[in-house]
Amino acid sequence: MKKEYVMGNGAIALGALAAGVNLAAGYPGTPSSEIIETLAKRTNGEVYLEWSVNEKAAMEVACAGAYTGARAMVTMKQMGLNVAADPFMSLAYVGVKGGMVVVSADDPGPISSQTEQDTRRFGEFARVPVFDPASPEEAYEMVQDAFACSEKYGTPVILRPTTRVCHAYGTVDCRENSGPKEYEGFVKDSGRWVIFPKLANANHRMIEERNAVIGRDFSEYSFNTVTGSSRKAVVAGGVSYAYAREFMKDYPDYRLIRVATPYPFPEDFMLKALEGVDEVLCFEELSPFLEEKVLQLAGKHNLNIRVSGKLDGKVPAAGENSADIAAEAIGKFFGAPAARSGDYTDKPELPARPPVLCAGCPHRGAFYAVKKAMEGKKSYFCGDIGCYTLGNAMPLDMVDTCLCMGAGVTMAQGFSHMDEEGTAFAFIGDSTFFASGITGVVNAVYNEADMILCVLDNSTTAMTGHQPHPGTGRNIMGEIAPKVSIEKVLEGIGVSRIITADPLNLGESMAAVKECAGEKGVKAIIFRSPCIALSKPSEKCTIRENCVNCKLCIREIGCPALVTIDGQTAIDRNLCTGCGLCASVCPVDAIGGAGDE
């Protein structure tokens, strides 16, 4: 063995390699993205890897891999499991031949997501086993255990790390990898691999019987533990267990019950763990999953135990847990809140730091061009998921709706059908266009919508770490790949008008918007300019002596490089990229553009 100090996502990747993974597919989404990226750095081409166009595609690619007997892994964030739900739910009924692990990284907070959904619920809904690691070290071990469980029972298995596990660092004892698993290959058997109602009915019965057996197996699982013998017990799982363990270690008399496999619930283990217990506090993220399971167990076996947690307000019902919350909730449970919580909470509040578009971000120019071109006209601005969601911030204020990936394209159509007087815009990034936007454009053309599609093409998947996509011309391994043209895709669908514009050229971009707004039907503007984090220009803008300090540049575009120093408008040269958008806005030509110092 050798020790490696790695991020939690890196530990998951290394654990998959130790398990002999043959195939891994995913779609980038914080906090899961680094799993595939670590695999790409560590595999030497032995494992097939891909960034799929979306999570549904990734799930289906991995599913076929598992049908051959290979070990397959698919990665995504919790929102991505919604996209992959269709194949996933059916796969739970059909089953697999090789091990298949679905890594769905939850995002309590949420820190970078639309929702706080709890993948443990999804596992129970799909009747699929769930492993819940509390640290990078455990994630390394559990992904290997998940593969073994998957193969033993012929079922996909969920590994559910959360943000603080994915992005924490730990020292992992890494086993020597023996390379990818040898596998038999696909054996044709339509009675097994083709899902029909008769097969689904029979397999559903089998799944319920099998899950009872898995629950008994999980009762012997080494990561399900009980420490101490107090008549008061804390039940915890995932990173919440780590918080609880850290806080409770100084109590002379306590009982801490850890559930590492929340579904199927390890009933036999929990019954033994609760012997002699009068009162339980369930400390967990995000839903009261363990709390409800303990309540069901108490009712089923007539246990005289008082169960507290989220349902009675003893633990916050929403949001991310922390050491502070552990101190407050568990301290009150043991009757000593003041003595314990002060050590964790006596610190100053962090300053508010709302997210904004980077200085020089081309998306700012695209939003501003649309805003100025449509000034005084009724318009709907439908946003999407990505950096450009930040177009909602003042002073741009250019995102009226944001629901989920790809929804902006179809929501714009809804507005166009309900209000013929307004102009409906859909903003979508290049990566999101390939992931979930194309279907919406087909729907728009087919149903004769009147809308303007704005593809904000910065040639990367910027929000999640600059991963490649079908429009970049390279794949996860850095190899040259066919470059899919957004223009040709739109032409093939039948979009009536397609214009490409430079979003940092305000005049050109405004003219494109006005031209499209004057026509009926589905139109598209591709605002194309590279992500500023990738192009990294070194030129700077400057403010000339004729500046009248009107601060219009600051009020209009909100670039973080535009600041005031002693009341005077100035440019922060550490942030400025020389994009020149502010020069286009200045009414007295007091700002020099890139190269004009």
N, C-alpha and C positions, 0 to 999 in steps of 0.2 A: 504494500500500500504506500501511497505518497499523499502528503497533505497539500491541499490547494485552498487558498483564500479566495473565494469567489462570491459573486452576487447570487441571490436565490435562483434567478432564472438560469444563470450559468450552472448552478448545482443540478437543476432539473435536466438540463442538456447533458451534463456529464453522467447523471444517473441513467438517462436513456441510452447513452453509449455503452455504459457498463451492462445494461440489460440486453444489448445486442440489437438495438433498433435498426431497421432496414430502410425505413421511409419516414420522413417527417414533412408535413405540409402545414401551412398556417396563413393567416392574414394579420398584418401588423396591427396591434392595438395595445396601448398602455393599460396595464402594466406587464403584458406578456411578451413584448416584441423581442427581447434579447435571447429568448430560448432558441429560436431558429438561427439567429445571428451567431450565437456561440457554437451551435452545431456546424455552421458553415466554416468556422475557423478551425474546428477540431477534427473533421471527418476525413480529410484528404481524399474526397471523392468516393469513399466507400459507401456512404449512405445517400440515397436519393433525397434531395431537398428541393422545396419550392415555396416561394411566396405565391399563393394562389390568388385569383382575382377577387375572391371573397371567401368567407368562412364556409358557406355551403359547398363550394367547389373543393375546398380543402378537406372537408369532412368526407366527401364522396371519393376523392383520390385516396385518402388514407383507408377508407372502408374497403376498397378493392384490394389494396395492399394486404390488409388483414385477411381477406378471403383467400389469398394465396398461401396463407400460413406464415407470412412474414410478420415481423413486429412493426407496427405503425403507430405514429403519434401525430396528433393534430393539435395546434395551439391557437388560442384566441383569447380575447377578454370576454367578460360576462355578456356584454351586449352582442358579441359575435355569435354566441350560442343561440341567440334568437334567430339569427340569419341561417344557422345550420340546423335549426330545430326539425325541419321537415325530414331530411335524411336520418338525423340522429334518433328521432322517435321510432322510425321504421327499423333502423339498425338494431335498436334494443330488442325488437321482436325477432328479427332474423338471426342475430348473433354473429359471431366472428369465428375464424379458425385460428389465426395467429393472434398474439396479444395486441390490443388496441387501446391506447390511453388518450383520452380527450382532456387536454389541459385547458381549463376555463378559469382565467385569473380574475377574481372578484376585486372590486374597487370600492371598499367602504369609504365613505366621506360624503358623496363621491369626490375623488380628487380630479379625475380627468374623464368623467363619464356622464351620460345623461341620467342614469338610474343607479340605485344601490342594490340591484337584484341579487338574490342569494342563490348560488348555483347548487347548494345542498337541496333546495326545493326542486330544482330542475332534475336532479338525480332521482329524487323520490318520485317525481312526476313520470319520468321515463322508466322507472324501476331499474335503475343502473347504480352499481356500487360507487361510493364516494370516499376518497381519502382526503384528509384535511391537515396538511403539514403546519407546524408551528414555527419552523426555522429553516434556513437553507440546508443545514445538515440533515434534517428530517426529510426535506423535499428530495434530496439525493437518494435516500433510502426508499422513500415511499413510491417514487416513480418506478423503481425496480419491483417493489411489492405489487404495484398496480398492474404491471405487465404480467406477473405470475398469476395474479388473481384473474385477470382477463382470460388467459389461456386455460386456466383450470376450469373455469365455468363457461367459456365460450361467449363472453359478453363484453361489450365495450365498458371501460371503467373511467370514471372522472377523477382527475387530480385537481383539487381546488385550492391553489395558493391565493393569498390576498396580497395587496400592494406591499404591505410591510414585510412579507416573506419574499416576494419577488425581487424587491429592491434592497433588502438587507444584505449584509455580507457575513459570511461565516467560514470557518476552517473545516473543510470536508476531507475525510479520509477516503481517498479514491482508490478503488480496486483497479487492478490491471485489466484493461479491456481485451476481450478475446476476439473482438471484431463483430460485424453484423451476424445475426442468426442465420443458419442454414434453414431453408424452408422448402417444402414439397412442391409448391406451385398450385395453381387453381385446379380443382377437380370438379368437373361439371356435374351438377345435381340440381335440377330445377325444383325438385321437391324441397330443397333446403334453401336455395339462394333466391328464388323468385317468390316475392311476397304476395300471397292471395289471402282472401278472408279466412279460408279453412286453416291455412298455415298460421295466420295471426291468432286465431282462436285457440288452437292447440298450444302455440308457443306462449301465449299469455298465461295459460294455466301452468305451464312448465316454469315460467319465470317466477310466479308467486311461490311455487314449491321450492324452487332453487334459492330464492332470496332468503327464505327461512334458514336454509342450510348455511348460506353465506353469513347471515347474522350470527349463527353459532360459531362459525369459524372466526369471525371478527371478535367474538368474546374472548378468544385466546390470543389475539393479536398483541404483539409486544408493546406497541405504542399506546394502547389503551391501558392506562395505569391508574392506581389509587395510592395516595400518599397520606399517612396519618390516620387517626382513629377517632377524631372528635365527633360529637353527636350533631354538629353543624358541618355541612359539607358545601363546597363550591364545585359546581360542574362546569367545565369549560372545554373549548376546542379551538384549534387553529392558533393564530397569534394571540388571541385573548387568553389562552392557557399560559403563554409565556408571560404576559402581564400579570396574571393572577399568581403564578408561581413566584415571580420576583417579589411581589408585594407580600405574599403569605409566608415566605421562608423564615421570617423572624418571629412568627407566632409560635409559642410553645405548644399549643394545642389546636390542631386544625385537621381538616380532611379535604384534600384536593383530588377530584376525580376528573381524569382527562379522557375525552372521547375523540379519538383520531379518525374513526370510521363512522361518521354520522348516519350513513345509510348503506345497507340495511342495518338498523339499529342493533347494537350488541346487547340484547336484553339480559342474557345470562350473566355477562360481566357486570352490568349495572345493578342487577339484583344483589349480587355479592358485595359490590361497592357500597350499596346503601344500607347494608346490615348495621343496625344500631343507630341509624341517622334519624333525627327528628325534624330537621329543617334543612332545606337545600336552596342555594342561590345559583341560578344558571347565568353564567357570564359569557356572552358570545356575540359575534357579529354574523349576520345583520338582522335576521329574523329570529323569533323565539323557537327555533327548530328543536334544539336540545330540550328546552323548557317544555314544549308540547310533548316530546317523547317521554320525558320523565313523568309528566302528569298522566299520560296514557298508561304508563307502566304502573304507577301508583294506583290508578283506578282498576286496572286489570287484575292486580294481585292484592288489592285491599290494603295497601301500605298506608300507615298513619303518618304521613310525611307532609309538611307544609312546603310548597314549592313556590319560589319567588323568582323574579327576573324581569323581563321586558313587559310581560302581561300585566303585572301589578305596579309597574313604574319604578321598581327598585334598580333597574338598569335602563339606560336611555333606549328608547324604542327605535331610534334612527341614528345614523352617523357612525363614525369610526371610533372604536374603543382606543384607549390609551392608558399609560401608566397612571395619569391623573384620575381617569374615570375608574380604574381598578381600585385605586386608593380610596376614593370616595364611596363607591358602591360596596366593596368588600369590607372596608373599615366600618361602615354603618351596620353591615350584616353581623359583624363580630362585636359590635357595641363600642367601638373605639375610633370614631371617625376623625376627631380632632388630632389625636396623637399620631395618626398615620398619614392623613392627607396633606398636612402642611409640608412634609418633606418633598412632595411632588408638585405642589401647585403654587408655591411662593416664588413666582418669577414674573418678570414684566411681560405684558402682552406684545406679541410680534406686530410690527407695523403692517398696515394693509398694503398689499401689493397686487392689485388686480392684473390679470394677463392682458397684454396688448400686442398688436401686430409689431413685429420687429421694425426698427428703423430701416428704411429702404425696401421694405416688403412690397413687392409689385401688386399684391392684393389691395393695398391702400389706394393705389392709383386707379385700379379697376372700379372699386367702390365709389371713389370720388368722381370719376368720369360719368358714371351712371347717375349719381346724385345731381351733378350740375346739368347734365343733358336733360334730365326729367324734372328740373326745378319748376314748381308751380303746377305740375301735372299729377293726376291721381295715379299712384303706382303701388304695386305690391312687391315686396322684396323677400323672396323665400330663400332662406339659408340652408346650410347643410352642415355635416360634421367634418371638422378639419380646422386648420389655422384660420380660415376665412369666417368661422363662427365669430371670431373676434371683431368682425365688421359691425357687430351690434354696439360696440362701445362708442361713447361720445368722443369726439364730435361727429364721427361718420354716421352713426345711428342708421345703418343700412341693412339690418337683418330683422325682419318683422316676424318670421317664424323659423323654428328649427326643431324638428321632431326626431328624425333618425336618418341614418345614411341613405341617400337617394330620395328622401321624401320631398326635398325642395322642388325637384323636377315635376313631380306629380301634383304637389299642392298648388304650384303655380297654375296648373291646368284647372284645378277646382275653382280658383279665384277668377280665371278667365271666363269660365262657363257661367259663373254667377254674376259677374259684373262686366258687361261689354264696354263700359266707359273707361275702366281702369286699364293700365298696362301691367302685365304680370311678368316679373323677372324671376328666374331660378339661378342661383349661384351654386356652382359645384366645382370641386377640384378635379384635377386630371386623374389622380388615383381613384377617387370616389366615383368618377364617371365610369371607369372600367369595373369598379366593384359593384355598383348598384344603380348607376344612372342611365345606362343604355336602355333598359327595359322601360323606364319612364318616358324616354324620348320616343320609343316605338309607340307607346300608348298615346302620346301627344299627337303624333302624325296621324295615327289610325283614327283617333277621335276628333281630329280637326280642331285642335286647340289653337288659341291665339296667344302666344307667349314668346319671350326672349330667353333663350338659354345662354347663360354666361359661364363658360368653362374657364376657370382660373388655373391656367396651365403653368406651373412652376417647375415641371419636369422632375418631380420627386413626390414621395409621401412624407411631407415635411413634419406634420404634427407628431408622428410616432417615431421619428428618428432617421428620416431620409432613406427609407427602403426603396428599392427599384419597383417598377410596375410595368405592365405591358407597353406603355408608351415611352419608356426610357431607353429601350434597346439593349438592356442587359438583365441578367437574372441574379438570384441570390448568391451564386458562386462567382459573380463578377464576369461571367462569360457573355460574349456577344449573343444577343437573342433577337428574333424578328421584332421590329418596332412597329407597333400598331398605330396607324394614323387616326387621330380623332376626327380630322376633316373627312377622311374617306368613310369612316364608320357613319358619320352624320349624313354624308351623301347617300350611302347605301340604304339608310333608313328612310330617306326622302325629305330631309329638312330643306325647306325652300330657299333659305338664304344663309350663307355661312361667310363670316368675315373674320379675319385674323388681325389683331391689333396689339400694339405694344402698350401695356398699361402705364408705363412711365412716360409715354408721350400723350399728354393730356388732350391736345387738339385732335390727334388721330383717333383716340379712344372715344371722345365725345361725338365725333362725326359718325363713328360706327354705330353708336347707340341711337343717335337721331335717325340714321338711315333705317335701322331695324324697327324702330318705333313707328315709322311711317308706313310700314307694310303689314299686311295681315298674314296669319298662319304661324307656323313654327319657324323661328329664326334663331341663329346661333352666333355668338361672338366668342371667339377664342382669344382670351387675353393671355398672351404668351410672353413670359419673361422668367428667367431662372430664379429659384429661391436664393435670397440674399445670403443665406448661411452657406450655400454651396459655391456661389460665384465669387464671394468675398472681394469685392472691388476695394481699391485703396484710395481712390479719389475722394475729395471732400468738397462740400459746398461752403461758401463764405458769405458773410453779410457785409455789404458795402457801406460806405459812409453816408449814403443818401437814404438809409433806412429811417422811416418816420416813426418807428416803434408802434405801429398800429396793431401788431400782434395777430393780424389776419391769418398768417401762416399757421400759427399755433391753434387758433380757433377753428380753422377749416379742416385740417388734415390730421391733427393730433399725433404727429410723429414724435417719438420719445427723444429724438436728437434735437428737437427745437425746445429751448428752455429760456428762462429769464434769469439774468444775473444782475442783481441790484436794480431790478425793474426794467432792464433793457433786454430786448430780444437777442438771443445768442444761439449759436450752434455748438452742441457738444461734439467735439471732434473725435472723441472716443467711440461715439455711436454712429456718427454720420457715415453714410456709404456713398455719398455723391450721386444719388439717384436723380436729383434735380427736380423732383415733384414740387418742392416748396418754391423753387424759382418760378415755376409755372403759375403759382398761386399769387405771388407777390404783386400788388397793384402798382408799385413804383419801381419795379425792376431793380430791387436792392439786394437780391440774392444771386450770387454767382453759381452757376451749375458746375457739374463735374469738370475738372480740368481748367476752370476759369478762376484761378486764384490770383 
